């Protein structure tokens, strides 16, 4: 639970290197880094709860219909309204939404949801030292987004590998401001880095070869504006 502090005015830089998207009450939302802060402390949200918050803040004060939320949060899957309600409840718990008279998340019965508080929007220029992260798949460069990047044979994943021996959701790279972590998702044929099987989350280093079943890809990273030259490796 987030402790109450006196409310400060709009801020542009919460801390060095952060691009602030919006501030509301004690919270700072940074959608680019997929981070929610409460009085400077990270607030844990599942990816869908974070996506829901980003949509509601971005569309405020509009009420976003349930059908639109389904489409934007689960573009490749069918889920019931009960699933959406569960995500809304999680978000409300994280925001301590029962503590104030005006809710952060408004419910428009039979219609959808909206953001109920005032928002200070304060975009700032991107940090020129921000680290760009990507993987090399054969001759293809695939940018990695902040948050979860699933690797597998399913057409809808971030890094698609259409090869026998690759599971539909084989592994994932979770990108944060500080690092990129590789996790195996219980794949049948395993995930290897530096010839070692990945059994727990592993921090990646620039140039690491990642073996996804029978396919090898290469992880790369560089400060924004730095060289993006592809490693000349035999895969």
C-alpha positions in Angstrom: 0.0 0.0 0.0 1.3 3.5 -0.9 1.8 5.9 2.0 0.2 9.3 1.8 2.4 12.3 1.2 1.5 15.9 0.6 0.6 16.4 -3.0 3.2 18.0 -5.2 2.6 20.0 -8.3 3.1 18.8 -11.8 6.6 17.4 -12.4 8.5 16.9 -15.6 11.5 14.8 -14.4 10.7 12.3 -11.7 14.2 11.1 -11.8 17.0 11.4 -14.3 16.4 9.3 -17.4 12.6 8.9 -17.0 10.1 10.2 -19.5 7.1 11.1 -17.5 3.8 10.6 -19.3 1.3 11.6 -16.6 0.9 12.3 -12.9 -2.3 11.8 -10.9 -2.4 12.2 -7.1 0.5 10.4 -5.7 1.2 8.4 -8.8 3.5 8.8 -11.8 2.8 6.8 -14.9 5.6 6.2 -17.4 4.1 4.2 -20.3 7.4 4.1 -22.3 9.2 2.3 -19.4 6.1 0.5 -18.3 6.5 1.8 -14.8 4.0 3.1 -12.2 5.4 4.9 -9.2 3.7 5.9 -6.0 5.6 8.5 -4.1 8.8 7.3 -5.8 8.2 3.6 -5.1 7.4 1.0 -7.8 3.9 -0.3 -7.8 3.6 -3.9 -9.1 1.0 -4.4 -11.8 0.5 -7.4 -14.1 1.0 -6.5 -17.8 -2.8 -6.4 -18.5 -3.5 -4.2 -15.5 -0.7 -1.8 -16.7 -2.1 -1.8 -20.2 -5.6 -1.0 -18.9 -4.3 1.9 -16.9 -2.4 3.2 -19.9 -5.5 3.1 -22.1 -7.7 4.8 -19.5 -5.2 7.5 -18.8 -4.5 8.0 -22.5 -8.2 8.3 -23.3 -9.3 10.3 -20.3 -11.9 11.7 -19.7 -13.6 9.5 -22.3 -15.4 6.4 -21.2 -13.8 3.5 -23.0 -16.4 0.9 -24.1 -15.9 -2.6 -22.9 -15.7 -3.8 -26.5 -12.8 -1.4 -27.2 -11.0 -2.5 -24.1 -11.4 -6.2 -25.1 -9.9 -5.4 -28.5 -7.0 -3.3 -27.2 -6.0 -5.5 -24.3 -6.6 -8.9 -25.9 -6.3 -8.4 -29.7 -5.7 -12.0 -30.5 -7.9 -13.7 -28.0 -11.5 -13.9 -26.8 -12.1 -13.2 -23.1 -15.3 -12.7 -21.1 -16.3 -9.6 -19.3 -15.4 -11.4 -16.1 -11.8 -11.4 -17.1 -11.9 -7.6 -17.7 -13.6 -7.1 -14.3 -10.8 -9.0 -12.7 -8.2 -6.8 -14.3 -10.2 -3.7 -13.2 -10.2 -5.0 -9.6 -6.5 -5.5 -9.6 -5.9 -2.0 -10.9 -8.2 -0.5 -8.2 -6.4 -2.4 -5.5 -3.0 -1.1 -6.7 -4.3 2.5 -6.8 -6.0 2.2 -3.3 -9.1 3.3 -5.2 -11.4 2.9 -2.1 -9.5 5.5 -0.2 -10.7 8.6 -2.0 -14.1 10.1 -2.7 -13.4 10.4 -6.5 -12.3 7.0 -7.9 -9.4 6.6 -10.2 -11.3 4.1 -12.3 -14.9 5.1 -13.1 -17.5 2.5 -14.0 -20.2 3.4 -16.5 -22.7 0.7 -16.1 -23.3 -1.5 -19.1 -20.9 0.7 -21.1 -17.3 0.6 -20.0 -14.7 2.3 -17.8 -13.0 5.7 -17.6 -10.3 7.5 -15.6 -12.0 9.7 -12.9 -9.2 11.9 -11.6 -7.5 15.0 -13.0 -4.2 14.3 -14.8 -1.1 16.3 -15.1 0.4 15.4 -18.5 4.1 16.3 -18.8 6.0 14.6 -21.6 9.7 15.2 -21.7 12.3 14.5 -24.4 13.6 10.9 -24.4 16.9 10.3 -22.6 19.6 10.2 -25.3 21.4 7.6 -23.2 18.4 5.2 -23.3 19.4 1.7 -24.2 17.9 0.2 -27.3 17.5 -3.6 -27.3 16.8 -6.0 -30.2 17.5 -9.5 -31.4 18.9 -10.7 -34.7 16.9 -13.5 -36.4 19.0 -14.6 -39.4 19.2 -11.3 -41.3 16.2 -9.8 -39.6 16.4 -7.2 -36.8 13.5 -7.4 -34.3 13.2 -4.5 -31.8 12.3 -5.4 -28.2 9.7 -3.3 -26.5 9.6 -2.5 -22.8 7.9 -5.3 -20.8 7.3 -8.8 -22.1 8.6 -10.0 -25.6 7.5 -13.5 -26.2 9.5 -15.7 -28.6 7.9 -18.7 -30.3 6.1 -20.2 -33.2 2.7 -18.5 -32.6 2.1 -15.9 -35.3 1.1 -13.2 -32.7 4.3 -13.3 -30.5 6.9 -10.5 -30.6 9.6 -12.7 -32.1 8.2 -15.2 -34.4 10.3 -18.3 -35.3 8.5 -20.5 -37.8 10.5 -23.7 -37.3 9.8 -27.2 -36.1 11.1 -27.8 -32.6 10.1 -24.2 -31.5 7.2 -24.1 -29.1 4.3 -21.7 -29.7 5.3 -19.7 -26.6 8.8 -20.9 -26.2 10.6 -18.2 -24.1 10.3 -14.5 -23.4 12.6 -11.5 -22.9 11.4 -9.1 -20.3 12.8 -5.6 -20.8 13.1 -3.0 -18.1 15.0 0.3 -17.9 18.0 -1.5 -16.3 18.2 -4.8 -18.1 16.7 -7.6 -20.3 16.0 -10.9 -18.7 15.4 -14.2 -20.6 13.0 -16.8 -19.3 12.1 -20.2 -20.7 8.3 -20.7 -20.8 8.3 -24.5 -20.2 9.3 -25.2 -23.8 9.6 -28.8 -25.0 13.1 -28.4 -26.4 14.6 -25.9 -24.1 16.4 -22.5 -24.3 20.1 -22.1 -24.1 22.4 -19.1 -23.6 26.2 -19.5 -23.9 25.6 -23.2 -24.2 23.9 -23.3 -20.8 20.2 -24.3 -20.4 18.0 -21.5 -19.0 16.3 -22.8 -15.9 15.6 -19.5 -14.2 15.5 -15.8 -15.4 18.8 -14.8 -16.9 20.2 -11.3 -17.5 21.3 -11.0 -21.1 24.5 -9.4 -22.3 25.1 -7.7 -25.6 26.0 -10.3 -28.2 24.6 -13.3 -26.3 23.6 -16.1 -28.7 20.2 -17.6 -27.6 19.3 -21.0 -28.8 15.5 -21.5 -29.1 15.0 -25.2 -29.8 16.9 -25.7 -33.1 17.1 -21.9 -33.9 19.8 -19.5 -32.7 19.2 -15.8 -32.5 21.5 -13.0 -31.1 20.7 -10.5 -28.4 22.0 -6.9 -29.0 21.8 -3.7 -27.0 23.3 -0.2 -27.4 22.8 3.3 -26.1 20.5 5.4 -28.3 22.5 6.9 -31.0 25.2 4.3 -30.7 26.2 1.7 -33.2 23.7 -0.8 -34.3 26.1 -2.9 -36.3 25.0 -6.6 -36.4 27.5 -9.1 -35.1 29.1 -11.1 -37.8 28.4 -14.6 -36.3 28.0 -18.0 -37.9 24.6 -19.3 -36.8 
